[in-house]
Amino acid sequence: MASAANTNLNAVRETMEALLEISRLLNTGLDMESLSICVRLCEQGINPEALSAVIKELRKASETSEGVYVCMSDNYPGRGLFF
Amino acid sequence: SSSITELLGALCDCSLSGVSWKRRALGGVSREGFRRALKKRAYGALLSKLFQDGTKGSASGPSTSASTPPRNKVLMICFDLRVAGCREEAERLEEQLERLPEGASSCLKEVDAVLELLVHLAGSAPPPPTSF
């Protein structure tokens, strides 16, 4: 029983390693933690295309936020536009 | 066995990592406020995409690209890489694809869905810095 569980665990680990390497080769920008979350979201039935839109949006939001910081620190007139 | 809400929250947290909160606090942006804004945008993107897909499906049926199995899409990328002269990357990609279990033998239920996601995100990250 324990041996079967170990075999399954090894298979999951190997699959995750292969997926991470594919992700790296495709330059998706996902690290192991984000990839694991994405795998679980896909297993929950989230549409992969919709999930990719979410990830791109989160990246855009983080980049925009860097802009907000600069704008705020310089008393830029567009301050607060993004939130 | 986390819920979709928890997992989306975790994805937002991943986007928050590596951010200097000391600097950000000076600009009046709290971590919690930023997290809320990220979650709002994540749900916005997810829902708009889902509704958009629903409309597309009823109007014109699935496109050729949508019906292509994700493994074939990765193989098409391998072909493009070869054409672009990146033979090593193409071979490495094919090797990794072969490591993935197929269908019922798969330990992860949704390997194809994850591959589909990776294809959608392909090239979306900035290229790795070149070393001199």
Backbone of each chain as ProteinMPNN parsed JSONL, in Angstrom:
{"seq_chain_A": "MASAANTNLNAVRETMEALLEISRLLNTGLDMESLSICVRLCEQGINPEALSAVIKELRKASETSEGVYVCMSDNYPGRGLFF", "coords_chain_A": {"N_chain_A": [[0.841, -1.208, 0.0], [1.856, 1.258, 0.972], [3.966, 1.333, -0.745], [2.716, 1.575, -3.228], [1.65, 4.12, -2.948], [3.992, 5.574, -2.774], [5.033, 5.119, -5.325], [3.141, 6.448, -6.85], [3.511, 9.028, -5.914], [6.093, 9.536, -6.782], [5.627, 9.471, -9.514], [3.964, 11.691, -9.83], [5.766, 13.681, -9.05], [7.694, 13.444, -11.061], [6.156, 14.112, -13.315], [5.519, 16.761, -12.689], [8.062, 17.868, -12.726], [8.71, 17.584, -15.432], [6.717, 19.207, -16.547], [7.464, 21.678, -15.485], [9.915, 22.063, -16.697], [9.137, 22.173, -19.371], [7.623, 24.471, -19.207], [9.63, 26.311, -18.615], [11.191, 26.141, -20.948], [9.372, 27.152, -22.746], [9.264, 29.69, -21.957], [7.391, 30.82, -20.083], [7.358, 32.113, -17.69], [6.511, 31.079, -15.293], [7.054, 29.955, -11.97], [7.938, 27.114, -9.84], [6.095, 27.15, -7.723], [3.914, 28.774, -8.622], [3.238, 27.266, -10.837], [2.387, 24.865, -9.641], [0.091, 25.763, -8.337], [-1.411, 26.485, -10.556], [-1.744, 23.985, -11.769], [-3.411, 22.784, -9.899], [-5.611, 24.466, -10.078], [-6.415, 23.934, -12.695], [-7.146, 21.306, -12.325], [-9.361, 21.723, -10.848], [-11.084, 22.447, -12.722], [-10.874, 24.888, -14.009], [-10.829, 26.871, -16.921], [-8.094, 26.653, -19.119], [-7.353, 28.722, -20.886], [-8.658, 30.927, -19.858], [-7.381, 31.016, -17.426], [-4.793, 31.634, -18.212], [-5.247, 34.214, -19.039], [-5.798, 35.407, -16.6], [-3.298, 35.186, -15.312], [-1.693, 36.773, -16.969], [-2.952, 39.207, -16.587], [-2.478, 39.631, -13.854], [0.28, 39.981, -13.897], [0.437, 42.274, -15.427], [-0.859, 44.025, -13.732], [0.916, 44.086, -11.555], [3.136, 45.255, -12.759], [2.043, 47.731, -13.476], [1.57, 48.72, -10.992], [4.134, 49.243, -10.087], [4.586, 51.461, -11.616], [2.687, 53.137, -10.461], [3.81, 53.541, -7.978], [6.074, 55.026, -8.633], [4.81, 57.236, -9.803], [3.381, 58.213, -7.6], [5.394, 58.884, -5.824], [6.563, 60.944, -7.12], [4.718, 62.913, -7.098], [3.012, 62.855, -9.277], [0.496, 63.98, -11.577], [-1.347, 62.054, -12.368], [-1.789, 60.382, -10.287], [-3.147, 57.751, -8.365], [-4.83, 56.866, -10.299], [-4.859, 54.248, -11.099], [-5.96, 52.606, -9.144]], "CA_chain_A": [[0.0, 0.0, 0.0], [2.76, 2.401, 1.057], [4.782, 1.311, -1.947], [1.886, 2.126, -4.313], [1.568, 5.567, -2.715], [5.306, 6.12, -3.14], [5.139, 5.087, -6.79], [2.292, 7.524, -7.367], [4.157, 10.295, -5.554], [7.221, 9.708, -7.706], [5.08, 9.768, -10.842], [3.503, 13.086, -9.78], [6.966, 14.523, -9.016], [8.301, 13.412, -12.398], [5.292, 14.874, -14.219], [5.679, 18.178, -12.361], [9.391, 18.293, -13.208], [8.626, 17.713, -16.89], [5.897, 20.387, -16.839], [8.247, 22.875, -15.148], [10.946, 22.226, -17.734], [8.429, 22.646, -20.577], [7.262, 25.858, -18.907], [10.856, 27.108, -18.732], [11.577, 26.197, -22.364], [8.408, 27.999, -23.463], [9.405, 31.041, -21.393], [6.079, 31.253, -19.581], [7.546, 32.936, -16.494], [5.94, 30.445, -14.091], [7.976, 29.181, -11.14], [7.318, 25.86, -9.39], [4.948, 27.425, -6.859], [2.779, 29.211, -9.454], [2.834, 26.137, -11.683], [1.616, 23.928, -8.813], [-1.237, 26.355, -8.134], [-2.112, 26.396, -11.842], [-2.141, 22.579, -11.965], [-4.569, 22.522, -9.031], [-6.764, 25.192, -10.631], [-6.865, 23.166, -13.868], [-7.829, 20.106, -11.82], [-10.664, 22.172, -10.329], [-11.944, 22.693, -13.885], [-10.72, 26.237, -14.581], [-10.433, 26.859, -18.318], [-6.69, 27.087, -19.207], [-7.216, 30.007, -21.583], [-9.077, 31.946, -18.888], [-6.327, 31.078, -16.404], [-3.657, 32.374, -18.786], [-5.641, 35.637, -19.022], [-5.645, 35.849, -15.208], [-1.87, 35.335, -15.015], [-1.191, 37.948, -17.698], [-3.531, 40.378, -15.932], [-1.768, 39.831, -12.587], [1.599, 40.53, -14.219], [0.227, 43.649, -15.866], [-1.204, 44.799, -12.529], [2.129, 44.282, -10.759], [3.972, 46.239, -13.459], [1.368, 49.023, -13.37], [1.74, 49.179, -9.622], [5.46, 49.86, -9.996], [4.381, 52.795, -12.184], [1.937, 53.916, -9.478], [4.734, 53.932, -6.934], [6.901, 56.119, -9.155], [3.947, 58.403, -9.97], [3.032, 58.759, -6.291], [6.549, 59.48, -5.181], [6.925, 62.177, -7.826], [3.513, 63.755, -7.107], [2.524, 62.879, -10.652], [-0.93, 64.317, -11.55], [-2.196, 60.879, -12.616], [-1.749, 59.598, -9.049], [-4.396, 57.128, -7.93], [-5.676, 56.492, -11.439], [-4.882, 52.81, -11.347], [-6.662, 51.839, -8.109]], "C_chain_A": [[0.875, 1.257, 0.0], [3.608, 2.499, -0.193], [4.012, 1.899, -3.138], [1.788, 3.645, -4.187], [2.872, 6.241, -3.113], [5.477, 6.194, -4.645], [4.35, 6.235, -7.389], [2.925, 8.891, -7.107], [5.327, 10.589, -6.492], [6.732, 10.083, -9.098], [4.614, 11.225, -10.899], [4.707, 14.016, -9.841], [7.6, 14.602, -10.403], [7.485, 14.241, -13.392], [5.46, 16.37, -13.973], [7.023, 18.71, -12.86], [9.365, 18.516, -14.716], [7.825, 18.963, -17.261], [6.681, 21.68, -16.569], [9.305, 23.136, -16.215], [10.301, 22.721, -19.04], [8.092, 24.13, -20.404], [8.478, 26.777, -19.085], [11.26, 27.267, -20.196], [10.641, 27.106, -23.162], [8.447, 29.447, -22.968], [8.049, 31.603, -20.928], [6.196, 32.145, -18.351], [6.96, 32.337, -15.227], [7.049, 29.759, -13.297], [7.225, 27.951, -10.615], [6.052, 26.113, -8.567], [3.717, 27.833, -7.69], [2.288, 28.055, -10.316], [1.98, 25.144, -10.885], [0.201, 24.456, -8.584], [-2.058, 26.229, -9.419], [-2.598, 24.964, -12.106], [-3.404, 22.293, -11.15], [-5.805, 23.254, -9.535], [-7.312, 24.465, -11.86], [-7.624, 21.926, -13.408], [-9.194, 20.446, -11.219], [-11.595, 22.551, -11.48], [-11.853, 24.092, -14.468], [-10.208, 26.114, -16.014], [-9.005, 27.411, -18.456], [-6.511, 28.442, -19.888], [-7.59, 31.156, -20.636], [-7.996, 32.125, -17.817], [-5.11, 31.841, -16.928], [-3.975, 33.87, -18.797], [-5.467, 36.211, -17.617], [-4.169, 36.127, -14.905], [-1.297, 36.579, -15.714], [-1.701, 39.229, -17.038], [-2.803, 40.686, -14.622], [-0.381, 40.441, -12.836], [1.479, 42.0, -14.596], [-0.032, 44.539, -14.649], [0.033, 45.075, -11.691], [3.026, 45.332, -11.409], [3.386, 47.634, -13.325], [1.596, 49.605, -11.99], [3.095, 49.805, -9.407], [5.362, 51.288, -10.508], [3.677, 53.693, -11.188], [2.881, 54.429, -8.413], [5.563, 55.136, -7.383], [6.07, 57.392, -9.253], [3.664, 59.061, -8.621], [4.211, 59.489, -5.677], [6.95, 60.789, -5.859], [5.784, 63.188, -7.845], [2.965, 63.946, -8.521], [1.017, 63.143, -10.642], [-1.852, 63.116, -11.745], [-2.276, 59.954, -11.424], [-3.131, 59.03, -8.713], [-5.283, 56.671, -9.067], [-5.857, 54.989, -11.563], [-5.681, 52.03, -10.323], [-8.006, 52.452, -7.786]], "O_chain_A": [[0.699, 2.172, -0.805], [3.935, 3.593, -0.654], [4.578, 2.627, -3.953], [1.836, 4.366, -5.184], [2.877, 7.321, -3.703], [5.987, 7.177, -5.182], [4.811, 6.912, -8.309], [2.883, 9.785, -7.952], [5.526, 11.721, -6.934], [7.341, 10.907, -9.779], [4.839, 11.914, -11.895], [4.701, 15.007, -10.57], [7.991, 15.675, -10.862], [8.043, 14.977, -14.205], [5.535, 17.157, -14.917], [7.121, 19.836, -13.348], [9.916, 19.493, -15.222], [8.202, 19.694, -18.177], [6.578, 22.648, -17.322], [9.558, 24.281, -16.588], [10.855, 23.581, -19.725], [8.253, 24.932, -21.324], [8.367, 27.874, -19.632], [11.62, 28.357, -20.641], [11.056, 27.747, -24.128], [7.751, 30.314, -23.496], [7.631, 32.691, -21.322], [5.251, 32.853, -18.003], [6.912, 33.004, -14.193], [7.888, 29.064, -13.871], [6.042, 27.763, -10.9], [5.064, 25.389, -8.692], [2.622, 27.308, -7.488], [1.085, 27.878, -10.508], [0.974, 24.643, -11.387], [-0.768, 23.698, -8.63], [-3.246, 25.909, -9.378], [-3.707, 24.753, -12.596], [-4.339, 21.652, -11.63], [-6.918, 22.737, -9.438], [-8.526, 24.388, -12.048], [-8.621, 21.537, -14.018], [-10.065, 19.586, -11.094], [-12.746, 22.929, -11.259], [-12.656, 24.458, -15.326], [-9.279, 25.357, -16.291], [-8.721, 28.508, -17.973], [-5.63, 29.218, -19.518], [-6.942, 32.202, -20.611], [-7.732, 33.239, -17.365], [-4.476, 32.597, -16.192], [-3.088, 34.699, -18.592], [-5.044, 37.356, -17.456], [-3.826, 37.156, -14.324], [-0.522, 37.333, -15.126], [-0.972, 40.216, -16.942], [-2.539, 41.847, -14.31], [0.072, 41.304, -12.084], [2.267, 42.846, -14.173], [0.496, 45.646, -14.544], [0.191, 46.178, -11.168], [3.601, 46.183, -10.73], [4.109, 48.603, -13.093], [1.788, 50.81, -11.827], [3.23, 50.77, -8.654], [5.953, 52.208, -9.943], [4.011, 54.872, -11.067], [2.791, 55.579, -7.985], [5.736, 56.112, -6.652], [6.511, 58.473, -8.862], [3.695, 60.285, -8.493], [4.063, 60.561, -5.09], [7.598, 61.638, -5.248], [5.869, 64.206, -8.531], [2.524, 65.03, -8.903], [0.312, 62.597, -9.794], [-3.012, 63.153, -11.333], [-2.787, 58.841, -11.545], [-4.141, 59.732, -8.769], [-6.371, 56.145, -8.834], [-6.874, 54.513, -12.067], [-6.055, 50.889, -10.592], [-8.732, 51.936, -6.936]]}, "seq_chain_B": "SSSITELLGALCDCSLSGVSWKRRALGGVSREGFRRALKKRAYGALLSKLFQDGTKGSASGPSTSASTPPRNKVLMICFDLRVAGCREEAERLEEQLERLPEGASSCLKEVDAVLELLVHLAGSAPPPPTSF", "coords_chain_B": {"N_chain_B": [[-6.44, 19.982, -1.964], [-7.646, 22.503, -2.097], [-9.959, 25.28, -2.376], [-11.223, 26.975, -5.348], [-11.26, 29.707, -4.883], [-9.369, 30.002, -2.802], [-7.091, 29.095, -4.138], [-6.828, 30.974, -6.197], [-6.32, 33.196, -4.646], [-3.856, 32.419, -3.626], [-2.378, 32.489, -5.956], [-2.377, 35.209, -6.46], [-0.875, 35.985, -4.267], [1.586, 34.959, -5.021], [2.228, 36.761, -7.012], [2.716, 38.905, -5.461], [5.065, 38.408, -4.181], [8.512, 39.222, -3.795], [8.219, 41.898, -3.961], [9.016, 45.136, -2.878], [7.908, 46.059, 0.11], [8.441, 47.991, 1.934], [9.239, 50.166, 0.449], [6.926, 50.492, -1.05], [5.056, 51.108, 0.892], [5.727, 53.681, 1.502], [4.632, 55.03, -0.598], [2.01, 54.88, 0.011], [0.636, 52.566, -0.593], [-0.745, 49.771, 0.651], [0.075, 46.384, 1.542], [-2.125, 44.731, 1.838], [-4.108, 46.197, 0.572], [-3.144, 46.246, -2.021], [-3.188, 43.532, -2.574], [-5.926, 43.067, -2.542], [-6.673, 44.595, -4.759], [-5.346, 43.18, -6.741], [-6.689, 40.717, -6.625], [-9.208, 41.501, -7.414], [-8.729, 42.232, -10.051], [-7.885, 39.778, -11.027], [-10.179, 38.155, -10.787], [-11.822, 39.64, -12.454], [-10.559, 39.287, -14.953], [-10.792, 36.531, -15.226], [-13.581, 36.074, -15.214], [-14.456, 37.681, -17.364], [-13.231, 36.432, -19.478], [-14.415, 33.921, -19.384], [-17.102, 34.533, -19.946], [-16.802, 35.648, -22.456], [-15.86, 33.432, -23.888], [-18.119, 31.832, -23.782], [-19.909, 33.267, -25.393], [-18.59, 33.238, -27.865], [-18.587, 30.491, -28.464], [-21.3, 29.87, -28.887], [-21.829, 31.312, -31.155], [-20.078, 30.717, -33.393], [-19.001, 28.157, -33.192], [-16.361, 25.764, -32.256], [-12.973, 26.799, -32.871], [-10.304, 25.896, -35.225], [-7.887, 25.978, -33.927], [-8.679, 25.705, -31.282], [-9.529, 23.09, -31.268], [-7.277, 21.623, -31.674], [-5.171, 19.212, -30.232], [-3.386, 19.858, -27.171], [-0.806, 18.712, -26.98], [-0.061, 18.45, -29.616], [0.073, 21.121, -30.26], [2.31, 21.888, -28.814], [4.195, 20.383, -30.168], [4.071, 21.709, -32.576], [5.206, 24.108, -31.84], [7.757, 23.155, -31.342], [8.521, 22.581, -33.937], [8.536, 25.168, -35.012], [10.628, 26.207, -33.487], [12.768, 24.722, -34.453], [12.823, 25.597, -37.103], [13.575, 28.162, -36.59], [16.165, 27.753, -35.939], [16.743, 26.831, -33.422], [17.562, 24.144, -32.484], [18.394, 22.525, -30.316], [16.753, 23.361, -28.149], [14.286, 22.639, -29.172], [14.522, 19.86, -29.289], [14.855, 19.255, -26.6], [12.417, 20.09, -25.614], [10.701, 18.273, -26.884], [11.625, 15.932, -25.701], [10.847, 16.339, -23.021], [8.12, 16.388, -23.353], [7.617, 13.786, -24.044], [8.081, 12.602, -21.618], [5.803, 13.04, -20.236], [2.936, 11.504, -18.883], [0.192, 9.857, -20.563], [-3.369, 10.228, -20.995], [-5.452, 7.889, -19.32], [-3.452, 6.748, -17.83], [-2.237, 8.745, -16.549], [-0.938, 10.401, -13.659], [-1.573, 12.869, -12.818], [-4.591, 14.498, -13.208], [-5.194, 16.457, -15.113], [-3.243, 16.93, -17.166], [-3.166, 17.632, -19.889], [-4.703, 19.974, -19.893], [-3.047, 21.651, -18.421], [-0.865, 21.745, -20.121], [-2.05, 23.095, -22.23], [-2.464, 25.558, -21.007], [0.235, 26.332, -20.657], [0.98, 26.623, -23.306], [-0.581, 28.807, -24.016], [0.663, 30.709, -22.454], [3.136, 30.847, -23.503], [6.173, 32.449, -24.209], [5.431, 34.73, -22.878], [6.79, 35.791, -20.772], [9.457, 38.062, -19.866], [12.455, 37.8, -21.846], [15.153, 35.667, -20.691], [17.978, 37.151, -18.978], [20.909, 37.868, -20.84], [24.109, 36.404, -20.464], [27.364, 37.774, -20.106]], "CA_chain_B": [[-7.889, 20.043, -2.143], [-8.099, 23.856, -1.792], [-11.019, 25.762, -3.259], [-10.766, 27.872, -6.415], [-11.022, 31.017, -4.26], [-8.087, 29.943, -2.079], [-6.006, 28.952, -5.106], [-6.641, 32.266, -6.869], [-5.664, 34.04, -3.636], [-2.444, 31.999, -3.578], [-1.752, 32.976, -7.196], [-2.153, 36.644, -6.232], [0.253, 36.087, -3.322], [2.816, 34.722, -5.79], [2.548, 38.014, -7.706], [3.155, 39.889, -4.459], [6.4, 38.096, -3.661], [9.586, 39.944, -4.47], [7.913, 43.322, -4.014], [9.523, 45.836, -1.696], [6.762, 46.693, 0.783], [8.92, 49.171, 2.633], [9.158, 51.236, -0.553], [5.545, 50.685, -1.469], [4.34, 51.748, 1.994], [5.993, 55.117, 1.398], [3.703, 55.571, -1.586], [0.643, 54.747, 0.522], [-0.005, 51.343, -1.069], [-0.524, 48.701, 1.625], [0.115, 45.041, 0.979], [-3.499, 44.203, 1.799], [-4.826, 46.947, -0.462], [-2.645, 45.787, -3.314], [-3.669, 42.163, -2.734], [-7.349, 43.182, -2.896], [-6.731, 45.086, -6.138], [-4.924, 42.07, -7.614], [-7.761, 39.718, -6.656], [-10.291, 42.079, -8.202], [-8.346, 42.138, -11.46], [-7.829, 38.355, -11.389], [-11.561, 37.702, -11.006], [-12.31, 40.348, -13.636], [-10.006, 38.624, -16.138], [-11.347, 35.172, -15.299], [-14.997, 36.108, -15.581], [-14.654, 38.236, -18.707], [-12.802, 35.4, -20.431], [-15.416, 32.848, -19.387], [-18.296, 35.004, -20.658], [-16.402, 35.819, -23.848], [-15.822, 32.089, -24.484], [-19.5, 31.374, -23.924], [-20.505, 33.944, -26.541], [-17.929, 32.73, -29.073], [-19.01, 29.115, -28.71], [-22.651, 29.776, -29.423], [-21.929, 31.979, -32.441], [-19.399, 30.14, -34.56], [-18.45, 26.833, -32.94], [-14.953, 25.792, -31.879], [-12.036, 27.076, -33.956], [-9.347, 24.81, -35.461], [-6.875, 26.058, -32.875], [-9.253, 25.187, -30.037], [-9.706, 21.642, -31.345], [-5.965, 20.96, -31.77], [-4.717, 18.753, -28.917], [-2.261, 20.676, -26.69], [0.49, 18.077, -27.282], [0.268, 18.809, -31.001], [0.46, 22.537, -30.272], [3.703, 21.948, -28.348], [5.015, 19.871, -31.278], [4.143, 22.784, -33.579], [6.204, 25.057, -31.321], [9.062, 22.511, -31.587], [8.81, 22.776, -35.363], [8.914, 26.587, -35.174], [11.954, 26.394, -32.892], [13.752, 24.149, -35.4], [12.906, 26.502, -38.25], [14.315, 29.348, -36.128], [17.549, 27.365, -35.668], [16.927, 26.445, -32.011], [17.382, 22.696, -32.514], [18.559, 21.953, -28.968], [15.549, 23.661, -27.361], [13.194, 21.842, -29.74], [14.722, 18.466, -28.86], [14.625, 19.212, -25.148], [10.96, 20.215, -25.444], [10.127, 16.982, -27.285], [11.988, 14.948, -24.658], [9.997, 16.567, -21.844], [6.756, 16.024, -23.735], [7.551, 12.315, -23.982], [8.081, 12.182, -20.201], [4.468, 13.228, -19.662], [2.031, 10.369, -19.082], [-0.994, 10.208, -21.358], [-4.709, 9.694, -20.723], [-5.831, 7.259, -18.049], [-2.26, 6.374, -17.06], [-1.678, 9.939, -15.927], [-1.128, 10.559, -12.21], [-2.268, 14.15, -12.686], [-5.789, 14.361, -14.05], [-5.376, 17.465, -16.151], [-1.957, 17.275, -17.789], [-3.421, 18.316, -21.158], [-5.166, 21.343, -19.598], [-1.863, 22.416, -17.993], [-0.099, 21.992, -21.351], [-2.794, 24.143, -22.955], [-2.139, 26.806, -20.302], [1.619, 26.694, -20.96], [1.019, 27.089, -24.7], [-1.135, 30.175, -24.013], [1.6, 31.634, -21.79], [4.456, 30.748, -24.155], [6.79, 33.708, -24.624], [4.823, 35.892, -22.21], [7.718, 36.356, -19.786], [10.603, 38.711, -20.519], [13.524, 36.821, -22.11], [16.169, 35.632, -19.63], [19.102, 38.043, -19.278], [22.056, 37.19, -21.46], [25.328, 36.581, -19.678], [28.509, 38.175, -20.931]], "C_chain_B": [[-8.422, 21.43, -1.748], [-9.191, 24.27, -2.774], [-10.423, 26.694, -4.314], [-10.43, 29.245, -5.826], [-9.662, 31.051, -3.566], [-6.917, 29.899, -3.064], [-5.75, 30.261, -5.852], [-5.958, 33.26, -5.938], [-4.174, 33.719, -3.571], [-1.689, 32.498, -4.811], [-1.453, 34.478, -7.079], [-0.963, 36.838, -5.297], [1.584, 35.879, -4.034], [3.229, 36.007, -6.506], [3.081, 39.059, -6.742], [4.584, 39.646, -3.999], [7.464, 38.841, -4.463], [9.326, 41.433, -4.572], [8.429, 43.984, -2.74], [8.383, 46.593, -1.028], [7.169, 47.902, 1.595], [8.77, 50.376, 1.7], [7.714, 51.568, -0.876], [4.741, 51.428, -0.388], [4.546, 53.26, 1.96], [5.037, 55.781, 0.405], [2.253, 55.41, -1.176], [-0.078, 53.509, 0.028], [0.288, 50.225, -0.068], [-0.543, 47.355, 0.917], [-1.306, 44.5, 0.804], [-4.326, 44.883, 0.699], [-4.437, 46.476, -1.852], [-3.154, 44.373, -3.613], [-5.144, 42.18, -3.176], [-7.493, 43.605, -4.357], [-6.358, 43.979, -7.122], [-6.043, 41.047, -7.758], [-8.913, 40.203, -7.531], [-9.983, 41.93, -9.694], [-8.311, 40.687, -11.922], [-9.245, 37.838, -11.677], [-12.16, 38.362, -12.244], [-11.863, 39.643, -14.904], [-10.643, 37.255, -16.33], [-12.788, 35.2, -15.805], [-15.203, 36.64, -16.988], [-14.292, 37.2, -19.756], [-13.863, 34.295, -20.525], [-16.646, 33.275, -20.174], [-18.013, 35.156, -22.141], [-16.416, 34.463, -24.556], [-17.22, 31.559, -24.728], [-20.151, 31.977, -25.15], [-19.934, 33.398, -27.833], [-18.462, 31.363, -29.459], [-20.367, 29.034, -29.357], [-22.737, 30.372, -30.822], [-21.298, 31.183, -33.578], [-18.809, 28.746, -34.34], [-16.975, 26.903, -32.663], [-14.04, 26.029, -33.073], [-11.074, 25.895, -34.117], [-8.323, 24.773, -34.338], [-7.398, 25.458, -31.579], [-9.362, 23.669, -30.066], [-8.379, 20.888, -31.467], [-5.524, 20.497, -30.38], [-3.477, 19.531, -28.468], [-0.891, 20.067, -26.98], [0.927, 18.415, -28.701], [0.701, 20.276, -31.101], [1.92, 22.683, -29.819], [4.624, 21.443, -29.462], [5.15, 20.921, -32.383], [5.16, 23.843, -33.147], [7.609, 24.492, -31.55], [9.484, 22.73, -33.037], [9.277, 24.214, -35.603], [10.318, 26.849, -34.633], [13.033, 25.878, -33.843], [13.962, 25.083, -36.585], [13.744, 27.738, -37.865], [15.765, 29.016, -35.759], [17.813, 26.962, -34.227], [16.679, 24.934, -31.862], [17.437, 22.069, -31.121], [17.314, 22.144, -28.116], [14.387, 22.792, -27.835], [13.302, 20.392, -29.265], [14.418, 18.285, -27.378], [13.113, 19.241, -24.862], [10.269, 18.895, -25.798], [10.405, 15.901, -26.24], [11.065, 15.077, -23.455], [8.558, 16.162, -22.12], [6.563, 14.507, -23.643], [7.52, 11.805, -22.538], [6.672, 12.258, -19.599], [3.572, 12.021, -19.93], [0.78, 10.806, -19.836], [-2.252, 9.547, -20.813], [-4.882, 9.092, -19.344], [-4.62, 6.912, -17.187], [-1.69, 7.556, -16.287], [-1.978, 10.016, -14.434], [-1.787, 11.898, -11.92], [-3.419, 14.126, -13.689], [-5.755, 15.26, -15.276], [-4.074, 17.89, -16.826], [-2.182, 18.056, -19.089], [-3.877, 19.762, -20.942], [-3.979, 22.222, -19.187], [-0.996, 22.735, -19.217], [-0.735, 23.122, -22.162], [-2.477, 25.516, -22.341], [-0.727, 27.277, -20.672], [1.756, 27.219, -22.386], [0.495, 28.527, -24.77], [-0.151, 31.181, -23.421], [2.964, 31.675, -22.473], [4.956, 32.119, -24.6], [6.251, 34.928, -23.908], [5.742, 36.518, -21.167], [8.846, 37.064, -20.514], [11.72, 37.7, -20.738], [14.571, 36.839, -20.996], [17.352, 36.508, -19.99], [20.276, 37.272, -19.871], [23.305, 37.451, -20.619], [26.491, 36.942, -20.602], [29.771, 37.45, -20.507]], "O_chain_B": [[-9.491, 21.544, -1.149], [-9.331, 23.694, -3.852], [-9.282, 27.142, -4.197], [-9.444, 29.871, -6.216], [-8.899, 32.005, -3.72], [-5.897, 30.559, -2.87], [-4.601, 30.619, -6.111], [-5.13, 34.063, -6.368], [-3.337, 34.616, -3.475], [-0.522, 32.878, -4.727], [-0.414, 34.953, -7.537], [-0.144, 37.734, -5.499], [2.582, 36.523, -3.71], [4.417, 36.317, -6.604], [3.801, 39.977, -7.136], [5.243, 40.553, -3.491], [7.315, 39.055, -5.666], [10.102, 42.161, -5.19], [8.285, 43.434, -1.648], [7.939, 47.63, -1.521], [6.334, 48.749, 1.912], [8.263, 51.433, 2.079], [7.321, 52.731, -0.967], [3.877, 52.251, -0.689], [3.66, 54.025, 2.34], [4.682, 56.949, 0.557], [1.354, 55.766, -1.937], [-1.291, 53.398, 0.208], [1.429, 49.78, 0.051], [-1.108, 47.213, -0.167], [-1.645, 43.902, -0.217], [-5.12, 44.249, 0.004], [-5.279, 46.327, -2.737], [-3.505, 44.055, -4.749], [-5.555, 41.42, -4.054], [-8.312, 43.061, -5.098], [-6.96, 43.848, -8.188], [-6.32, 40.565, -8.857], [-9.511, 39.434, -8.284], [-10.845, 41.555, -10.489], [-8.661, 40.387, -13.063], [-9.477, 37.169, -12.684], [-12.91, 37.734, -12.992], [-12.658, 39.42, -15.817], [-10.989, 36.866, -17.446], [-13.161, 34.446, -16.704], [-16.03, 36.115, -17.734], [-14.949, 37.093, -20.791], [-14.164, 33.801, -21.612], [-17.182, 32.502, -20.968], [-18.855, 34.843, -22.982], [-16.915, 34.346, -25.675], [-17.485, 30.919, -25.746], [-20.869, 31.287, -25.874], [-20.668, 33.125, -28.783], [-18.753, 31.102, -30.627], [-20.581, 28.234, -30.267], [-23.612, 29.994, -31.601], [-21.925, 30.996, -34.621], [-18.169, 28.211, -35.245], [-16.37, 27.965, -32.806], [-14.297, 25.52, -34.164], [-11.025, 25.006, -33.267], [-7.936, 23.708, -33.857], [-6.662, 24.783, -30.859], [-9.296, 23.022, -29.021], [-8.351, 19.661, -31.375], [-5.503, 21.297, -29.445], [-2.609, 19.832, -29.287], [0.078, 20.793, -27.202], [2.108, 18.637, -28.968], [1.565, 20.633, -31.903], [2.67, 23.492, -30.365], [5.701, 21.998, -29.681], [6.186, 21.02, -33.04], [5.881, 24.401, -33.974], [8.534, 25.225, -31.901], [10.645, 23.023, -33.326], [10.266, 24.455, -36.295], [11.095, 27.6, -35.221], [14.075, 26.509, -34.018], [15.086, 25.334, -37.018], [14.499, 28.28, -38.672], [16.509, 29.891, -35.318], [18.965, 26.769, -33.838], [15.726, 24.506, -31.21], [16.633, 21.198, -30.788], [16.866, 21.217, -27.442], [13.609, 22.277, -27.033], [12.306, 19.776, -28.889], [13.808, 17.3, -26.964], [12.609, 18.524, -23.998], [9.36, 18.456, -25.093], [9.547, 15.073, -25.935], [10.563, 14.084, -22.929], [7.862, 15.658, -21.238], [5.513, 14.014, -23.231], [7.002, 10.722, -22.264], [6.385, 11.623, -18.584], [3.461, 11.567, -21.069], [0.363, 11.962, -19.762], [-2.205, 8.456, -20.246], [-4.515, 9.691, -18.333], [-4.734, 6.795, -15.967], [-0.779, 7.398, -15.474], [-3.093, 9.742, -13.99], [-2.474, 12.056, -10.911], [-3.241, 13.78, -14.857], [-6.226, 14.88, -16.348], [-3.837, 19.081, -17.03], [-1.474, 19.026, -19.362], [-3.5, 20.661, -21.694], [-3.911, 23.394, -19.558], [-0.462, 23.837, -19.342], [-0.044, 23.985, -22.705], [-2.254, 26.496, -23.052], [-0.51, 28.454, -20.961], [2.536, 28.134, -22.652], [1.047, 29.362, -25.486], [-0.123, 32.346, -23.817], [3.842, 32.439, -22.074], [4.246, 32.857, -25.284], [6.575, 36.054, -24.285], [5.507, 37.643, -20.725], [9.166, 36.716, -21.651], [11.919, 36.823, -19.898], [14.849, 37.891, -20.42], [17.71, 36.615, -21.163], [20.587, 36.16, -19.444], [23.527, 38.559, -20.131], [26.575, 36.466, -21.734], [30.833, 37.665, -21.093]]}, "name": "protein", "num_of_chains": 2, "seq": "MASAANTNLNAVRETMEALLEISRLLNTGLDMESLSICVRLCEQGINPEALSAVIKELRKASETSEGVYVCMSDNYPGRGLFFSSSITELLGALCDCSLSGVSWKRRALGGVSREGFRRALKKRAYGALLSKLFQDGTKGSASGPSTSASTPPRNKVLMICFDLRVAGCREEAERLEEQLERLPEGASSCLKEVDAVLELLVHLAGSAPPPPTSF"}
